[in-house]
């Protein structure tokens, strides 16, 4: 049977007469169909492959039954099911477009034939007004995932606040909404959406198949800002009974972000609840990406994909890193090195160092200036910048890194070369791990050879060297600051330098020609769950593009007339060039954004 192209089925539209008069088109529907092509079948099939290999649909149906307490859902028969709705969103992200309702509804009306509609799992109805059906289908998904939920119609009849996500509410109504929400229900929904979005990401990673087998579990973690529509945001004044909100956005659960230096937590809300100058309104997307097994490994040996994500208000890291790495463990990922900046080793140990250590991870960390030097003590040993040493190590060696930076106490800092020389001399006093940590977190270290150092007391008098050959140190002592390599050593710099990979991943996600997560208008739906889901689909798309580039670069046949051995473009000294980039009318750089 021959399928009818959408151009052959015209929509009875009041604008038809004007389209004929002004644009010489028989109708509005015919004009739109003739200016678009059928949707690429490859993206439809790829979206189906990623969704069908997961347990997402059955899990959504289970959660729906739980929420309505196994009552019949009622209402009209569903036209766009959960699978179809996810496929429609994902295939649009693959195409490089937006997953706004208007764009997706136009595709269903003008860019599908019978075969494509059947692949998606919807009826072929070119004359259908798809907007509200699509809106309801996506709303059914986000409704069971939303931690920052709004009252349903039935709950409003029982006394819940009369507020809607689609309208800007008063400060008093928002305060009532916060009081009405249940912490238990919020935690349940947060677990659901974290699992759901990371299951999508994991499914995209599995496209790489056996090519991920050599990966030993090394990862880097970082957060990048994603704005939302309604940039006026909200503000808070007062505390306790005198707390008052001013609401200017329908995305009421987002927060203020401010990039304010390396030691900043990125929170753009001041101590009084208001907005700091130059703050932006939105969320932070937490990203865990793969990094090579060791520095110097060719990047084409592994497709370095994003393995896990999380979404939170700016500066609210809290439980997200812990939960993300637990999710990786549950999915069978190996435990390796974790490369993290200062925001993470500044967290309480219960939220980062302790749970990740229990999972088998080790760390490559940076430190704030006030964390340099001696950080912890255990018997006759000191922890200096992540490593254990004999406690009589000379002060000049203890402060080898700290003395490099000027301060009120250090008016004459030493040079980089001098600092590196002193750091290298520490090895004579350094304890060496004999084995990994045991089940209770204890670890044995061997003491250095006494012939390699001179033991002295604080007065400089020579004393007897320790007679111990080894010592067992509890993992909890100094755990917040412990790491794999000597800080600022050559080995540390090589491994920590691989953090540039996650900066590249963030820039890839913000590429204005592709996913463009820095553009809130590509994620038109309101609410935390809708934003999180759209971002997860954009990460899936970025993983696919990264994998395709890796396959094309490593395995595709080379141009026989090319004099180069690789398809990768040469790196340019971009720092000088990007300082004076042109900007578009919206104020955003015309280059791929590198600041994340």
Secondary structure, 3 states (H helix, E strand, C coil): CCCCCHHHCCCCCCCHHHHHHHHCCCCHHHHHHHCCCCCCHHHHHHHHHHHHCCCHHHHHHHHHHHHCCCCCCCCCCCCCCHHHHHHHHHHHHHCCCCCCHHHHHHHHHHCCCHHHHHHHCCCCCCCCCCHHHHHHHHHHHHHCCCCCCCCCHHHHHCCCCCCCCCCCCCHHHHHHHHHHCCHHHHHHHHHHHHHHHHHHHHHHHHHHHHHHCCCCCCEEEEEEEEECCCCCCEEEECCHHHCEEEECCCCCCCEEECCCCCCCCCECECCCCCECCCCEEEEEEEEEEECCCCCCCCHHHCCCCEEEEEEECCCCCCCHHHHHHHHHHHCCCCCCEEEECHHHHCCCHHHCHHHHHHCCCEEEECCCHHHCCEEEEECCEEEECCEEEECCCCHHHHCCCHHHCCCCCCCCCCCHHHHHHHHHHHHHHECEECCCCCCCCEEEEECCCHHHCCCECCCCCECCCCCCCEEEEECCCCHHHCCCCCCCCHHHHHHHHHHHHHHHHHHHHCCCCCCCCCCHHHCCCCCHHHHHHHHHHHHHHHHHHHHHHHHHHHHCCCCCCCCCCCCCCCCCCHHHHHCCCCECCCCCECCCCCCC
